[in-house]
Amino acid sequence: MADTDFVKVAEVGEISPGDMKTVKVGNEEILLVNVDGNIHACDDVCTHSYASLSEGDLDGEEVQCPLHGAIFNVTSGEVVTPPAVEALRMFEVRIEGSDILVGPAKG
């Protein structure tokens, strides 16, 4: 994978532990989440019904969709509770200095 696949989307100081932020890369709405100082990137849109997860509640590694209450693990993308059944896509993340770079969706 070429380095050109990664795009700067934010700076580390913009997202404190326990916080999240939506960024746009091309047509993708990506949710950045700081879990205990580690930045994770996943789809911002719930796989059950179109809703922005960044408007939901974050509790540790879990984000709850504000529309129907589905809960996802933001470190793996896995569904924790229905009504969602499809996992979120996870994106590659690199930290270079204070820059957060997001790359392609993981396998």
Contacts in CASP RR format, 6 or more apart in sequence:
PFRMAT RR
TARGET T0000
AUTHOR 0000-0000-0000
METHOD contacts of the structure
MODEL  1
MADTDFVKVAEVGEISPGDMKTVKVGNEEILLVNVDGNIHACDDVCTHSY
ASLSEGDLDGEEVQCPLHGAIFNVTSGEVVTPPAVEALRMFEVRIEGSDI
LVGPAKG
1 92 0 8 1.000
1 104 0 8 1.000
5 103 0 8 1.000
5 104 0 8 1.000
6 92 0 8 1.000
6 94 0 8 1.000
6 101 0 8 1.000
6 102 0 8 1.000
6 103 0 8 1.000
7 25 0 8 1.000
7 101 0 8 1.000
7 102 0 8 1.000
7 103 0 8 1.000
8 99 0 8 1.000
8 100 0 8 1.000
8 101 0 8 1.000
9 23 0 8 1.000
9 25 0 8 1.000
9 30 0 8 1.000
9 32 0 8 1.000
9 100 0 8 1.000
9 101 0 8 1.000
9 102 0 8 1.000
10 21 0 8 1.000
10 23 0 8 1.000
10 32 0 8 1.000
10 99 0 8 1.000
10 100 0 8 1.000
11 98 0 8 1.000
11 99 0 8 1.000
11 100 0 8 1.000
12 39 0 8 1.000
12 95 0 8 1.000
12 97 0 8 1.000
12 98 0 8 1.000
12 99 0 8 1.000
12 100 0 8 1.000
13 98 0 8 1.000
14 21 0 8 1.000
14 100 0 8 1.000
15 21 0 8 1.000
15 32 0 8 1.000
15 33 0 8 1.000
15 34 0 8 1.000
15 39 0 8 1.000
15 100 0 8 1.000
16 34 0 8 1.000
17 34 0 8 1.000
17 35 0 8 1.000
17 36 0 8 1.000
17 37 0 8 1.000
18 33 0 8 1.000
18 34 0 8 1.000
18 35 0 8 1.000
18 58 0 8 1.000
18 60 0 8 1.000
19 33 0 8 1.000
19 34 0 8 1.000
19 58 0 8 1.000
20 31 0 8 1.000
20 32 0 8 1.000
20 33 0 8 1.000
20 34 0 8 1.000
20 53 0 8 1.000
20 54 0 8 1.000
20 58 0 8 1.000
20 63 0 8 1.000
20 74 0 8 1.000
21 31 0 8 1.000
21 32 0 8 1.000
21 54 0 8 1.000
22 29 0 8 1.000
22 30 0 8 1.000
22 31 0 8 1.000
22 32 0 8 1.000
22 44 0 8 1.000
22 52 0 8 1.000
22 54 0 8 1.000
23 29 0 8 1.000
23 30 0 8 1.000
23 32 0 8 1.000
23 102 0 8 1.000
24 30 0 8 1.000
25 102 0 8 1.000
25 103 0 8 1.000
28 43 0 8 1.000
29 43 0 8 1.000
29 44 0 8 1.000
29 45 0 8 1.000
29 52 0 8 1.000
30 41 0 8 1.000
30 42 0 8 1.000
30 43 0 8 1.000
30 44 0 8 1.000
30 91 0 8 1.000
30 102 0 8 1.000
31 41 0 8 1.000
31 42 0 8 1.000
31 43 0 8 1.000
31 44 0 8 1.000
31 53 0 8 1.000
31 54 0 8 1.000
31 63 0 8 1.000
31 74 0 8 1.000
32 39 0 8 1.000
32 40 0 8 1.000
32 41 0 8 1.000
32 93 0 8 1.000
32 100 0 8 1.000
32 102 0 8 1.000
33 39 0 8 1.000
33 40 0 8 1.000
33 41 0 8 1.000
33 42 0 8 1.000
33 58 0 8 1.000
33 63 0 8 1.000
33 74 0 8 1.000
35 60 0 8 1.000
35 61 0 8 1.000
35 74 0 8 1.000
35 75 0 8 1.000
38 75 0 8 1.000
39 93 0 8 1.000
39 95 0 8 1.000
39 100 0 8 1.000
40 74 0 8 1.000
40 75 0 8 1.000
40 90 0 8 1.000
40 93 0 8 1.000
41 90 0 8 1.000
41 91 0 8 1.000
41 92 0 8 1.000
41 93 0 8 1.000
41 102 0 8 1.000
41 103 0 8 1.000
42 53 0 8 1.000
42 72 0 8 1.000
42 74 0 8 1.000
42 77 0 8 1.000
42 88 0 8 1.000
42 89 0 8 1.000
42 90 0 8 1.000
42 91 0 8 1.000
43 53 0 8 1.000
43 88 0 8 1.000
43 89 0 8 1.000
44 52 0 8 1.000
44 53 0 8 1.000
44 54 0 8 1.000
45 51 0 8 1.000
45 52 0 8 1.000
45 53 0 8 1.000
46 52 0 8 1.000
46 53 0 8 1.000
46 65 0 8 1.000
46 67 0 8 1.000
46 68 0 8 1.000
46 70 0 8 1.000
46 72 0 8 1.000
46 84 0 8 1.000
47 70 0 8 1.000
47 79 0 8 1.000
47 84 0 8 1.000
47 85 0 8 1.000
47 86 0 8 1.000
47 87 0 8 1.000
47 88 0 8 1.000
48 65 0 8 1.000
48 67 0 8 1.000
48 68 0 8 1.000
48 70 0 8 1.000
48 82 0 8 1.000
48 83 0 8 1.000
48 84 0 8 1.000
48 85 0 8 1.000
48 86 0 8 1.000
49 65 0 8 1.000
49 67 0 8 1.000
49 68 0 8 1.000
51 65 0 8 1.000
51 66 0 8 1.000
51 67 0 8 1.000
51 68 0 8 1.000
52 66 0 8 1.000
53 63 0 8 1.000
53 65 0 8 1.000
53 66 0 8 1.000
53 72 0 8 1.000
53 88 0 8 1.000
55 66 0 8 1.000
56 63 0 8 1.000
56 64 0 8 1.000
56 65 0 8 1.000
56 66 0 8 1.000
57 63 0 8 1.000
57 64 0 8 1.000
57 66 0 8 1.000
58 64 0 8 1.000
58 74 0 8 1.000
61 73 0 8 1.000
61 74 0 8 1.000
61 75 0 8 1.000
62 71 0 8 1.000
62 72 0 8 1.000
62 73 0 8 1.000
62 74 0 8 1.000
62 80 0 8 1.000
63 71 0 8 1.000
63 72 0 8 1.000
63 74 0 8 1.000
64 70 0 8 1.000
64 71 0 8 1.000
65 71 0 8 1.000
65 72 0 8 1.000
65 84 0 8 1.000
68 83 0 8 1.000
68 84 0 8 1.000
69 81 0 8 1.000
69 83 0 8 1.000
70 79 0 8 1.000
70 81 0 8 1.000
70 82 0 8 1.000
70 83 0 8 1.000
70 84 0 8 1.000
71 79 0 8 1.000
71 80 0 8 1.000
71 81 0 8 1.000
72 78 0 8 1.000
72 79 0 8 1.000
72 80 0 8 1.000
72 84 0 8 1.000
72 87 0 8 1.000
72 88 0 8 1.000
73 80 0 8 1.000
74 88 0 8 1.000
76 87 0 8 1.000
76 90 0 8 1.000
77 87 0 8 1.000
77 88 0 8 1.000
77 89 0 8 1.000
77 90 0 8 1.000
78 87 0 8 1.000
79 85 0 8 1.000
79 86 0 8 1.000
79 87 0 8 1.000
89 105 0 8 1.000
89 106 0 8 1.000
90 105 0 8 1.000
90 106 0 8 1.000
91 102 0 8 1.000
91 103 0 8 1.000
91 104 0 8 1.000
91 105 0 8 1.000
91 106 0 8 1.000
92 102 0 8 1.000
92 103 0 8 1.000
92 104 0 8 1.000
92 105 0 8 1.000
92 106 0 8 1.000
93 100 0 8 1.000
93 101 0 8 1.000
93 102 0 8 1.000
93 103 0 8 1.000
94 100 0 8 1.000
94 101 0 8 1.000
94 103 0 8 1.000
95 101 0 8 1.000
END
